Amino acid sequence: MKKARYLFPDDYMADPSAHVFEGKIYIYPSHDRESGTPENDNGDHFDMKDYHAFSLEDIDGAVTDHGKILAVEDVPWSGRQLWDSDVAFKDGKYYLYFSLKDKNDIFRLGVAVSDTPYGPFIALENPIKGSYSIDPCVFEENEQYFIYYGGIWGGQLQRYRNNKALESAAFPADDEPALCAKVARLREDMLELAEEPRDVVILDEEGKPLTQGDTNRRFFEASWMHKYKGKYYFSYSTGDTHYLCYAVGDNPYGPFTYKGVILTPVIGWTTHHSIVEYKGKWYLFHHDAVPSGGKTWLRSMKVIELEYDADGTIKTIEGCE
Ligand code: FUB
């Protein structure tokens, strides 16, 4: 596959998290909709109310919509805005991790459980203890599960330091180390964090943490983790500069060294992705807002093959081709 393929032209779906379950690719996107909420820097226009699951057996083949797997009203602690999610499998159960504002308009991470990859998922009574911000992604290795999360601006990460809420949001100065995504191991039952979240530190080529002012490279939102040839690839969006970037480390906690751009800016403000290996090839699932005529809040999910150079460098993909 040389050109990106739109996966589901019938509806608007964004933030696709893809995994191989039961021999197929399952995709868990955000379900965009026209809510009429005006666009602002807080992301209020991303006012999503449910999730669907999708699957495909052949990367060029038919995409099955498994229908609604969770809705805002199914979550006992819900306020509004179901943002990015991810799913993990352990011991016969599937765990859906999702971003949702609680009744105080604070983003928390929730968990919902199902016996199948296509749901329905049953949400727990409360959000994950100590969770905050958005965009969970779960990476498994040797039966240990690591959750990565965080997002600045509307994702509220600037309201926290050292996993504690600040009295008011604060960004580091431009020459100070950037705000980091977080990572924590999940408890054996997959329902809570097993440890205090740590910073996902991204270093520059001299071994110094990227600074907040380094907007073309610093973390903004949309964490993803994958392993390639023994190295850990942490990838993310730079948000207001619209790049999907990656950094490479020697273990799931990092630190990670910045390596480059995976995807140049797409049409639409946000960029978001997942990376998965299927039948011996690697794929980048992502989205853009071309089909909606550039409406930031109405995005469409796509897939394209991802390629590496012999030294493990990811070949940059042009977002607007
Ligand atoms: O879809 C809502 C938000 O937009 C996601 O959580 C962010 O990563 C961005 O894609």
Residues whose N, C-alpha, C, O or C-beta is under 5 A from the ligand:
A	BS01	FUB	D15 S30 F46 W83 D84 I134 D135 E221 A222 T270 T271 H272
